[in-house]
């Protein structure tokens, strides 16, 4: 956990563009017809059983997609953190190799200085994301809080150090769908991991032993 706690702090900040070393190529902002959005796959198709999309305008749909991508990315990091943190517990050079037990208990065991660094890292990442994608609050209508910029594509944080993002719109849609699917699975997995460890107090890896 000691190793992964620090690495996740740096990774999550980078993932949200706080320290992006290179700007990615811009992809055209999609028109928000819900039937054309990335993430829709057969045989389910467009899945919205509670009708959120039907009640939302384009700005609200963009905000929903931004939230889904952000939560999916954090969840993918969290799932990796569960496995790696529990695998290296007691053997890492961080925190005097004193962090032990299920992953959900690791953060409670780290010293206060780590929490300060964590808060600074998350704050820097969120500040960068807000400046990139959100309309300044002083320019936002009172009845439209959290308004995204018109030229901002949800999740496009200009972070692509390996130049993996396709410039072709169709190829970009395929890659975006893959990210969404992995993020959705990770959100379910992270929730399941936390529930399982709360129920029996065992680490996830212990269940495979």
C-alpha positions, 0 to 999 in steps of 0.5 A: 500500500505504501508504494501504491498510495504514493504512485496513485497520488502522482498518477491521478494528478497526471490523469487529470492534467495537473502536470501534463508534459504534452498537449494532445491533438484536439478532436472535434467536439461531438454533437450531443445526439445521445444515440451517437455518443461513445459508449453505446454497444450492442446488444444493450444499445443506449441504456438509460432506464431512469430516463436521465438523458430524456430530461437533460439538455446538451449542457447537462448531458456533457456534464453527465459524461464528464462525471462518468469519465472522471469517476471511471478513471479514478475507479480504474486507478483504485482497482489497481491500487487494491491489488498492488497495495495489498500485494506489497504491504509490509514490504515497501520502503514507504511508511516504514513498511508499517501499512497492513491489512485490507486496502480499505484500511490503508489510508487510515494508517498513513501519517498526516503529512501524506494527507496534506500531500494528497489534498494538494495533489487532488486540489491541483488536478481539479483546479487544472481540470476546472480551468480547462473545461468549466465556464468561470462561475462569474460568467455562469447563469445563476440557473446553470451551475457547473456549465462546461465550455462550448468548445470543451469535449468531456474528458479531453484534458489535453493529456496524451504523452504517448500520442495514443489519441486518434485524430480520425473521429471514428477511431476516436469514438472507438477508443472513447468507448473502450475507455468508458467500458473499462471505467464502468467495469472498474466502478462496479469492481471498486464498489464490490471490492469495498463491500467485500472487505467491509463484510469480512475484513479480508483483503481482496487478494486473500480471497484468491489464496 
